[in-house]
Amino acid sequence: MTKIISLSEEAYQTLKKLKRSGESFSDVIIRIVKGMESKPLTDFAGKWKGNDIDRVFKNILSERKITKTRELQI
């Protein structure tokens, strides 16, 4: 079944640039969206490929300290 959708000129040009030879616009959209499907976090466990984990962890902790929390009254 075919559906008609409207795209801005910018969206059309962006899809056109991503379109491969012999590929329809539907194919482009499906290819892109499939790459965005959510994955469980366990798929990424053990994948860190840097030697800067200590620096990154330190930055995360410092950001947590300066983040203000709000208390919700129910």
N, C-alpha and C positions, 0 to 999 in steps of 0.2 A: 504494500500500500504506500502510496506517495503522499506526502504532506507538504504544504507550501509554508515556508517561513520567510520572515523579512529580516534582512541583515543591513547594518549600516555599511556604508562604503568602506570604512576602515576594517570592519570585520570581514567583509568579502575579500578585500585585498590581502588581508592576513591569511585567510584560508587558501587563497589562490597561490600565495608564495609557498605554502606548506604542501600543496598538491603535487604528487609525484606523477610521472608519466603513466597514463592508463588508469589513473585513480579518479574516482568520482568525488564530488564534495562530500557525499555521505561517507565514503571510505575514509576521507581525511578526518572527519569528525569522529567516527568510530575509533580510528587508530589513536587519536589524541586522547579521547575519553577513556579508552581501555588502559592507557598509561597512567591515568589518574585514579584508578580504582583504589580504594583504601586497602591497606594491608595491616595485619596485626603487628603490633610492636615487636612481637617475638621473632618476626622475620628479619629484624635488624639487630638482634642480639649478637654481640661478638663481632660486629662489622666495623668497629672503629679502626681506622687505618692511619692514625697519626701518633706522633710521640708527644703531643701537646695536651694530653688528657688532664694533666694536673692544672695547667693554666686555664683550660676551659672550665673545669670543675670549680676552681677558685672564682672565676668570673660569675658562674651561676650562683654560687653562694653569696657573693657580694651583691648581686642583683636582688636576690631574695631578701637580704637585710634592708635594702632601701625601699622595697615595695611596700606600700601602705595596704593594710588589710581593712576591710569593712566588716562590721558586725551586723548581721541581719536580724531584725526584730520580727518575730512571727506572732 
